[in-house]
Amino acid sequence: MEGGERVSSGIHEILRTCRERAGLTQQELARKLHVERSTIAKVETGVIKSPSYALVKEWASATN
């Protein structure tokens, strides 16, 4: 990365990319995490700006 460049991806974009690369729909991921699909959508759109560590850890496990 050059001097003034910054990473523009927020956590929501990273998590959405992980889900998409795993080939999961929001509904499928929600079932795996035992949450509502709307929770997945809110995280991916940035409505939930700081998802809990536990949710991020489970999300990573479910998409790997």
N, C-alpha and C positions, 0 to 999 in steps of 0.2 A: 504494500500500500504506500502510495506517495504521501508526502508531508501533509497536505491539507485535506486528503480524502477521508471520508468517514463511512462507516458501515451504515447503510440506510435501512437495512432490514430490522424490523422490530421483532419481538418474540412471537407476535401473532403470525407474521409472515413465515418465520422459521417453522413454527408448529404446523401451519397449513401445508407447507412444502413437504414436511415429514409425512403427514397423512397421505398426501397425494402420491408421493413416491412409494408408499406402502400399498397403494392401490385400494385404499379404504374410502368409503363414503363417510360423511359426517355421522350418519346413523349407525354404521358398522362400528366406528370408533367409539361412539357414545355407548353402545352395548358393551364393548370390551372394558370401558372405564366405569360402567355403572352410573352414568350421568345422562341427563336429557340431551337430545340433539341440539337444542337451543343453547346449551352451555358451550358445546363445541363451536357453534356458529358465533357466539359472543366472543369467545377467545380469538377465533380466527379473524374476526373483523375489528378487533381492538376495543370492543365495548368493555370487555374485562381486560383492563390494561396490565394488571399484574397477577397472572394466575398463580395459584399456590405452588410451592415447591413440589408438594406431593402430586398435584395434578400434572405438572410438567414431567416429573419422573415417570409416572404411570404412562403418560402419552408417549414418551421416548421408548419405554419398554414395549408398548403395544404396536409401535410402528417400526420396530427393528426386527 
